[in-house]
Amino acid sequence: MSITPLPPGWWKTPMHTEEKWWISIAVVWCVLITIAMPAWHFVGKQNSSQEYYTIRVEDFNTLAENFMEQYKIGTETAGDYEWDVVAPPPGSDIFLRSMQWKWDPILKLKKDETYRLHLSSIDVLHGFSVHPLNLNFEAVPGWDYVLTITPTSSGEFRIICNEFCGAEHHGMIGKIIVE
């Protein structure tokens, strides 16, 4: 059977009742979703602070180095990698940098205290994902992404990279310790 063109004026033929119902359902659904998305932004409280700045990679790296030097309480080693462990005071600005192939430093935070987390990359695009929580952000070179965070449960939380960043991507991990 071959495909035949529609007859001229096909759009002028009256719609069947079922077709009117399906079009009505689709329009109502589109209106509901259009209203729900911005409403969820304000009511759901699951969106980030949307605070970000352009910054030179070298400047962010310097800020992160100074932060680690000021609040360093030790080091942790795994395989070929060594991380500084830092314990900043509550309410402070904290820095987490991504680089091939680690998150640096290990953050030791206090439960139920608020911090301003500055997140960026010093080389390529990385994905910031905290497990077992549902936090996903991108660490982009040249951008300082500021997240206001308040840890609400104690424990160790793994940071993984969820954006392919090179040969050792599968082993790119970091850690946040909440006491």
CYANA upper distance limits for C-alpha pairs under 8 A (distance plus 0.5 A):
  6 LEU  CA     10 TRP  CA      7.05
  9 GLY  CA     13 THR  CA      8.03
 15 MET  CA     19 GLU  CA      6.72
 15 MET  CA     20 LYS  CA      7.01
 16 HIS  CA     20 LYS  CA      6.94
 17 THR  CA     21 TRP  CA      6.84
 18 GLU  CA     22 TRP  CA      6.82
 19 GLU  CA     23 ILE  CA      6.69
 20 LYS  CA     24 SER  CA      6.57
 21 TRP  CA     25 ILE  CA      6.64
 22 TRP  CA     26 ALA  CA      6.67
 23 ILE  CA     27 VAL  CA      6.70
 24 SER  CA     28 VAL  CA      6.65
 25 ILE  CA     29 TRP  CA      6.55
 26 ALA  CA     30 CYS  CA      6.69
 27 VAL  CA     31 VAL  CA      6.79
 28 VAL  CA     32 LEU  CA      6.70
 29 TRP  CA     33 ILE  CA      6.69
 30 CYS  CA     34 THR  CA      6.56
 31 VAL  CA     35 ILE  CA      6.79
 32 LEU  CA     36 ALA  CA      6.47
 33 ILE  CA     37 MET  CA      6.61
 34 THR  CA     38 PRO  CA      7.93
 35 ILE  CA     39 ALA  CA      6.86
 36 ALA  CA     40 TRP  CA      6.39
 37 MET  CA     41 HIS  CA      6.93
 38 PRO  CA     42 PHE  CA      7.32
 39 ALA  CA     43 VAL  CA      6.50
 39 ALA  CA     44 GLY  CA      8.29
 40 TRP  CA     44 GLY  CA      5.25
 40 TRP  CA     45 LYS  CA      7.97
 41 HIS  CA     45 LYS  CA      6.82
 41 HIS  CA     46 GLN  CA      7.51
 41 HIS  CA     47 ASN  CA      6.82
 48 SER  CA    147 LEU  CA      7.07
 48 SER  CA    148 THR  CA      8.44
 49 SER  CA    146 VAL  CA      7.91
 49 SER  CA    147 LEU  CA      6.38
 49 SER  CA    148 THR  CA      7.12
 50 GLN  CA    145 TYR  CA      8.34
 50 GLN  CA    146 VAL  CA      8.00
 50 GLN  CA    147 LEU  CA      8.13
 51 GLU  CA    145 TYR  CA      6.72
 51 GLU  CA    146 VAL  CA      5.81
 51 GLU  CA    147 LEU  CA      7.54
 52 TYR  CA    143 TRP  CA      7.20
 52 TYR  CA    144 ASP  CA      5.91
 52 TYR  CA    145 TYR  CA      4.83
 52 TYR  CA    146 VAL  CA      6.12
 53 TYR  CA    143 TRP  CA      6.10
 53 TYR  CA    144 ASP  CA      5.59
 53 TYR  CA    145 TYR  CA      7.09
 54 THR  CA    142 GLY  CA      6.13
 54 THR  CA    143 TRP  CA      5.02
 54 THR  CA    144 ASP  CA      6.59
 55 ILE  CA     59 ASP  CA      7.16
 55 ILE  CA     60 PHE  CA      7.09
 55 ILE  CA    142 GLY  CA      5.48
 55 ILE  CA    143 TRP  CA      6.00
 55 ILE  CA    144 ASP  CA      6.75
 56 ARG  CA     60 PHE  CA      6.93
 56 ARG  CA    142 GLY  CA      5.75
 56 ARG  CA    143 TRP  CA      8.30
 57 VAL  CA     61 ASN  CA      6.64
 57 VAL  CA    121 SER  CA      8.04
 57 VAL  CA    122 ILE  CA      6.02
 57 VAL  CA    123 ASP  CA      8.50
 57 VAL  CA    141 PRO  CA      6.68
 57 VAL  CA    142 GLY  CA      5.78
 58 GLU  CA     62 THR  CA      6.69
 58 GLU  CA    122 ILE  CA      8.11
 59 ASP  CA     63 LEU  CA      6.75
 60 PHE  CA     64 ALA  CA      6.64
 60 PHE  CA    120 SER  CA      7.98
 60 PHE  CA    122 ILE  CA      8.22
 60 PHE  CA    144 ASP  CA      8.00
 61 ASN  CA     65 GLU  CA      6.60
 61 ASN  CA     97 ARG  CA      7.98
 61 ASN  CA    122 ILE  CA      7.23
 62 THR  CA     66 ASN  CA      6.61
 63 LEU  CA     67 PHE  CA      6.59
 63 LEU  CA     95 PHE  CA      8.06
 64 ALA  CA     68 MET  CA      6.66
 64 ALA  CA     95 PHE  CA      5.91
 64 ALA  CA     96 LEU  CA      7.42
 64 ALA  CA     97 ARG  CA      7.44
 65 GLU  CA     69 GLU  CA      6.62
 66 ASN  CA     70 GLN  CA      6.61
 67 PHE  CA     71 TYR  CA      6.81
 67 PHE  CA     94 ILE  CA      7.65
 67 PHE  CA     95 PHE  CA      7.28
 68 MET  CA     72 LYS  CA      5.89
 68 MET  CA     84 ASP  CA      7.47
 68 MET  CA     85 VAL  CA      8.40
 68 MET  CA     86 VAL  CA      6.69
 68 MET  CA    105 PRO  CA      7.53
 71 TYR  CA     86 VAL  CA      5.58
 71 TYR  CA     87 ALA  CA      6.11
 71 TYR  CA     88 PRO  CA      6.05
 72 LYS  CA     84 ASP  CA      6.91
 72 LYS  CA     85 VAL  CA      6.22
 72 LYS  CA     86 VAL  CA      4.79
 72 LYS  CA     87 ALA  CA      7.10
 73 ILE  CA     84 ASP  CA      8.22
 73 ILE  CA     85 VAL  CA      6.28
 73 ILE  CA     86 VAL  CA      6.00
 73 ILE  CA     87 ALA  CA      7.10
 74 GLY  CA     84 ASP  CA      6.53
 74 GLY  CA     85 VAL  CA      5.65
 74 GLY  CA     86 VAL  CA      7.68
 75 THR  CA     82 GLU  CA      7.28
 75 THR  CA     83 TRP  CA      6.02
 75 THR  CA     84 ASP  CA      4.95
 75 THR  CA     85 VAL  CA      5.74
 76 GLU  CA     82 GLU  CA      6.21
 76 GLU  CA     83 TRP  CA      5.74
 76 GLU  CA     84 ASP  CA      6.97
 76 GLU  CA     85 VAL  CA      7.34
 77 THR  CA     81 TYR  CA      6.32
 77 THR  CA     82 GLU  CA      4.88
 77 THR  CA     83 TRP  CA      6.82
 78 ALA  CA     82 GLU  CA      6.98
 81 TYR  CA    102 LYS  CA      8.47
 83 TRP  CA    104 ASP  CA      6.72
 83 TRP  CA    105 PRO  CA      6.14
 83 TRP  CA    106 ILE  CA      6.90
 84 ASP  CA    104 ASP  CA      7.66
 84 ASP  CA    105 PRO  CA      5.64
 84 ASP  CA    106 ILE  CA      6.64
 85 VAL  CA    105 PRO  CA      6.40
 85 VAL  CA    106 ILE  CA      5.20
 85 VAL  CA    107 LEU  CA      6.64
 85 VAL  CA    108 LYS  CA      7.50
 86 VAL  CA    105 PRO  CA      7.26
 86 VAL  CA    106 ILE  CA      6.74
 86 VAL  CA    107 LEU  CA      5.87
 86 VAL  CA    108 LYS  CA      6.39
 87 ALA  CA    107 LEU  CA      6.82
 87 ALA  CA    108 LYS  CA      5.26
 87 ALA  CA    109 LEU  CA      6.75
 88 PRO  CA     92 SER  CA      7.22
 88 PRO  CA     94 ILE  CA      7.57
 88 PRO  CA    107 LEU  CA      8.45
 88 PRO  CA    108 LYS  CA      7.79
 88 PRO  CA    109 LEU  CA      7.50
 89 PRO  CA    109 LEU  CA      8.47
 90 PRO  CA    109 LEU  CA      8.06
 90 PRO  CA    110 LYS  CA      7.38
 90 PRO  CA    113 GLU  CA      6.17
 90 PRO  CA    114 THR  CA      6.65
 90 PRO  CA    115 TYR  CA      6.69
 91 GLY  CA    113 GLU  CA      7.44
 91 GLY  CA    114 THR  CA      5.83
 91 GLY  CA    115 TYR  CA      5.33
 91 GLY  CA    116 ARG  CA      7.68
 92 SER  CA    114 THR  CA      8.49
 92 SER  CA    115 TYR  CA      6.01
 92 SER  CA    116 ARG  CA      6.89
 93 ASP  CA    115 TYR  CA      6.55
 93 ASP  CA    116 ARG  CA      5.18
 93 ASP  CA    117 LEU  CA      6.58
 93 ASP  CA    118 HIS  CA      7.59
 94 ILE  CA    115 TYR  CA      7.32
 94 ILE  CA    116 ARG  CA      6.46
 94 ILE  CA    117 LEU  CA      5.41
 94 ILE  CA    118 HIS  CA      6.50
 95 PHE  CA    117 LEU  CA      6.31
 95 PHE  CA    118 HIS  CA      5.23
 95 PHE  CA    119 LEU  CA      6.74
 96 LEU  CA    103 TRP  CA      7.34
 96 LEU  CA    104 ASP  CA      6.30
 96 LEU  CA    105 PRO  CA      6.74
 96 LEU  CA    117 LEU  CA      7.62
 96 LEU  CA    118 HIS  CA      6.65
 96 LEU  CA    119 LEU  CA      5.68
 96 LEU  CA    120 SER  CA      7.37
 97 ARG  CA    103 TRP  CA      6.38
 97 ARG  CA    104 ASP  CA      5.93
 97 ARG  CA    105 PRO  CA      7.91
 97 ARG  CA    119 LEU  CA      6.45
 97 ARG  CA    120 SER  CA      5.74
 97 ARG  CA    121 SER  CA      5.92
 97 ARG  CA    122 ILE  CA      7.36
 98 SER  CA    102 LYS  CA      6.56
 98 SER  CA    103 TRP  CA      5.15
 98 SER  CA    104 ASP  CA      6.84
 98 SER  CA    119 LEU  CA      8.42
 98 SER  CA    120 SER  CA      6.83
 98 SER  CA    121 SER  CA      5.04
 98 SER  CA    122 ILE  CA      6.83
 98 SER  CA    123 ASP  CA      8.28
 98 SER  CA    126 HIS  CA      7.40
 98 SER  CA    139 ALA  CA      7.50
 99 MET  CA    103 TRP  CA      6.98
 99 MET  CA    104 ASP  CA      8.41
 99 MET  CA    121 SER  CA      6.45
 99 MET  CA    122 ILE  CA      6.21
 99 MET  CA    123 ASP  CA      6.29
 99 MET  CA    124 VAL  CA      7.75
 99 MET  CA    126 HIS  CA      8.44
100 GLN  CA    123 ASP  CA      7.59
100 GLN  CA    124 VAL  CA      8.15
100 GLN  CA    165 CYS  CA      7.58
100 GLN  CA    166 GLY  CA      8.00
100 GLN  CA    168 GLU  CA      8.09
100 GLN  CA    169 HIS  CA      8.11
100 GLN  CA    172 MET  CA      7.97
101 TRP  CA    168 GLU  CA      6.67
101 TRP  CA    169 HIS  CA      6.81
101 TRP  CA    171 GLY  CA      7.62
101 TRP  CA    172 MET  CA      5.32
101 TRP  CA    173 ILE  CA      8.14
102 LYS  CA    171 GLY  CA      8.47
102 LYS  CA    172 MET  CA      5.32
102 LYS  CA    173 ILE  CA      6.03
102 LYS  CA    174 GLY  CA      6.81
103 TRP  CA    159 ILE  CA      7.96
103 TRP  CA    172 MET  CA      7.66
103 TRP  CA    173 ILE  CA      6.60
103 TRP  CA    174 GLY  CA      5.24
103 TRP  CA    175 LYS  CA      8.28
104 ASP  CA    174 GLY  CA      7.30
105 PRO  CA    174 GLY  CA      8.10
106 ILE  CA    174 GLY  CA      6.94
106 ILE  CA    175 LYS  CA      5.70
106 ILE  CA    176 ILE  CA      6.30
106 ILE  CA    177 ILE  CA      8.04
107 LEU  CA    175 LYS  CA      7.20
107 LEU  CA    176 ILE  CA      5.30
107 LEU  CA    177 ILE  CA      6.57
108 LYS  CA    176 ILE  CA      6.52
108 LYS  CA    177 ILE  CA      5.16
108 LYS  CA    178 VAL  CA      6.38
108 LYS  CA    179 GLU  CA      7.90
109 LEU  CA    113 GLU  CA      8.42
109 LEU  CA    151 PRO  CA      8.23
109 LEU  CA    176 ILE  CA      7.86
109 LEU  CA    177 ILE  CA      6.60
109 LEU  CA    178 VAL  CA      5.33
109 LEU  CA    179 GLU  CA      6.83
110 LYS  CA    151 PRO  CA      7.74
110 LYS  CA    178 VAL  CA      6.00
110 LYS  CA    179 GLU  CA      5.60
111 LYS  CA    150 THR  CA      7.82
111 LYS  CA    151 PRO  CA      5.69
111 LYS  CA    152 THR  CA      6.13
111 LYS  CA    153 SER  CA      6.70
111 LYS  CA    154 SER  CA      6.69
111 LYS  CA    178 VAL  CA      6.29
111 LYS  CA    179 GLU  CA      6.15
112 ASP  CA    150 THR  CA      6.17
112 ASP  CA    151 PRO  CA      5.95
112 ASP  CA    152 THR  CA      5.69
112 ASP  CA    153 SER  CA      8.24
113 GLU  CA    150 THR  CA      5.91
113 GLU  CA    151 PRO  CA      7.15
114 THR  CA    148 THR  CA      7.42
114 THR  CA    149 ILE  CA      6.11
114 THR  CA    150 THR  CA      4.87
114 THR  CA    151 PRO  CA      7.84
115 TYR  CA    148 THR  CA      6.32
115 TYR  CA    149 ILE  CA      5.90
115 TYR  CA    150 THR  CA      6.90
116 ARG  CA    146 VAL  CA      6.86
116 ARG  CA    147 LEU  CA      6.17
116 ARG  CA    148 THR  CA      5.06
116 ARG  CA    149 ILE  CA      6.78
117 LEU  CA    145 TYR  CA      8.45
117 LEU  CA    146 VAL  CA      5.96
117 LEU  CA    147 LEU  CA      5.51
117 LEU  CA    148 THR  CA      6.65
117 LEU  CA    149 ILE  CA      7.35
118 HIS  CA    144 ASP  CA      6.52
118 HIS  CA    145 TYR  CA      6.12
118 HIS  CA    146 VAL  CA      5.05
118 HIS  CA    147 LEU  CA      7.04
119 LEU  CA    139 ALA  CA      6.60
119 LEU  CA    144 ASP  CA      6.25
119 LEU  CA    145 TYR  CA      5.57
119 LEU  CA    146 VAL  CA      6.79
119 LEU  CA    147 LEU  CA      8.28
120 SER  CA    139 ALA  CA      5.04
120 SER  CA    140 VAL  CA      6.10
120 SER  CA    141 PRO  CA      6.59
120 SER  CA    142 GLY  CA      7.90
120 SER  CA    143 TRP  CA      6.60
120 SER  CA    144 ASP  CA      5.82
120 SER  CA    145 TYR  CA      6.90
121 SER  CA    125 LEU  CA      7.14
121 SER  CA    126 HIS  CA      7.35
121 SER  CA    139 ALA  CA      5.66
121 SER  CA    140 VAL  CA      5.81
121 SER  CA    141 PRO  CA      5.14
121 SER  CA    142 GLY  CA      8.01
121 SER  CA    143 TRP  CA      8.44
122 ILE  CA    141 PRO  CA      6.02
122 ILE  CA    142 GLY  CA      8.32
123 ASP  CA    141 PRO  CA      6.66
124 VAL  CA    140 VAL  CA      7.46
124 VAL  CA    141 PRO  CA      6.70
124 VAL  CA    165 CYS  CA      7.23
125 LEU  CA    138 GLU  CA      7.67
125 LEU  CA    139 ALA  CA      6.46
125 LEU  CA    140 VAL  CA      5.49
125 LEU  CA    141 PRO  CA      7.00
125 LEU  CA    163 GLU  CA      7.66
125 LEU  CA    165 CYS  CA      7.18
126 HIS  CA    138 GLU  CA      6.40
126 HIS  CA    139 ALA  CA      5.61
126 HIS  CA    140 VAL  CA      7.16
126 HIS  CA    161 CYS  CA      6.40
126 HIS  CA    162 ASN  CA      7.50
126 HIS  CA    163 GLU  CA      5.70
126 HIS  CA    164 PHE  CA      7.65
126 HIS  CA    165 CYS  CA      6.76
127 GLY  CA    136 ASN  CA      7.56
127 GLY  CA    137 PHE  CA      6.46
127 GLY  CA    138 GLU  CA      5.01
127 GLY  CA    139 ALA  CA      6.43
127 GLY  CA    160 ILE  CA      8.03
127 GLY  CA    161 CYS  CA      5.18
127 GLY  CA    162 ASN  CA      5.07
127 GLY  CA    163 GLU  CA      5.09
127 GLY  CA    164 PHE  CA      8.49
128 PHE  CA    135 LEU  CA      8.09
128 PHE  CA    136 ASN  CA      6.02
128 PHE  CA    137 PHE  CA      5.50
128 PHE  CA    138 GLU  CA      6.07
128 PHE  CA    139 ALA  CA      6.97
128 PHE  CA    159 ILE  CA      7.15
128 PHE  CA    160 ILE  CA      6.75
128 PHE  CA    161 CYS  CA      5.91
128 PHE  CA    162 ASN  CA      7.02
129 SER  CA    134 ASN  CA      7.90
129 SER  CA    135 LEU  CA      5.90
129 SER  CA    136 ASN  CA      5.06
129 SER  CA    137 PHE  CA      7.12
129 SER  CA    159 ILE  CA      6.04
129 SER  CA    160 ILE  CA      5.85
129 SER  CA    161 CYS  CA      6.76
129 SER  CA    162 ASN  CA      6.96
130 VAL  CA    134 ASN  CA      7.14
130 VAL  CA    135 LEU  CA      5.91
130 VAL  CA    136 ASN  CA      7.49
130 VAL  CA    157 PHE  CA      6.94
130 VAL  CA    158 ARG  CA      6.18
130 VAL  CA    159 ILE  CA      5.09
130 VAL  CA    160 ILE  CA      7.04
131 HIS  CA    135 LEU  CA      8.15
131 HIS  CA    157 PHE  CA      6.28
131 HIS  CA    158 ARG  CA      5.79
131 HIS  CA    159 ILE  CA      6.89
131 HIS  CA    160 ILE  CA      8.20
132 PRO  CA    157 PHE  CA      7.34
132 PRO  CA    158 ARG  CA      8.02
139 ALA  CA    143 TRP  CA      8.12
139 ALA  CA    145 TYR  CA      7.95
140 VAL  CA    144 ASP  CA      8.37
151 PRO  CA    178 VAL  CA      7.48
153 SER  CA    178 VAL  CA      7.61
154 SER  CA    177 ILE  CA      8.02
154 SER  CA    178 VAL  CA      5.25
154 SER  CA    179 GLU  CA      5.75
155 GLY  CA    177 ILE  CA      6.39
155 GLY  CA    178 VAL  CA      5.77
155 GLY  CA    179 GLU  CA      7.17
156 GLU  CA    175 LYS  CA      7.30
156 GLU  CA    176 ILE  CA      6.35
156 GLU  CA    177 ILE  CA      5.06
156 GLU  CA    178 VAL  CA      6.87
157 PHE  CA    175 LYS  CA      6.18
157 PHE  CA    176 ILE  CA      5.62
157 PHE  CA    177 ILE  CA      6.81
157 PHE  CA    178 VAL  CA      8.48
158 ARG  CA    173 ILE  CA      7.31
158 ARG  CA    174 GLY  CA      6.35
158 ARG  CA    175 LYS  CA      5.22
158 ARG  CA    176 ILE  CA      7.03
159 ILE  CA    173 ILE  CA      5.93
159 ILE  CA    174 GLY  CA      5.17
159 ILE  CA    175 LYS  CA      5.98
159 ILE  CA    176 ILE  CA      7.87
160 ILE  CA    172 MET  CA      6.53
160 ILE  CA    173 ILE  CA      5.22
160 ILE  CA    174 GLY  CA      6.98
161 CYS  CA    169 HIS  CA      7.52
161 CYS  CA    170 HIS  CA      8.40
161 CYS  CA    172 MET  CA      6.47
161 CYS  CA    173 ILE  CA      7.31
164 PHE  CA    169 HIS  CA      6.52
165 CYS  CA    169 HIS  CA      6.02
168 GLU  CA    172 MET  CA      7.22
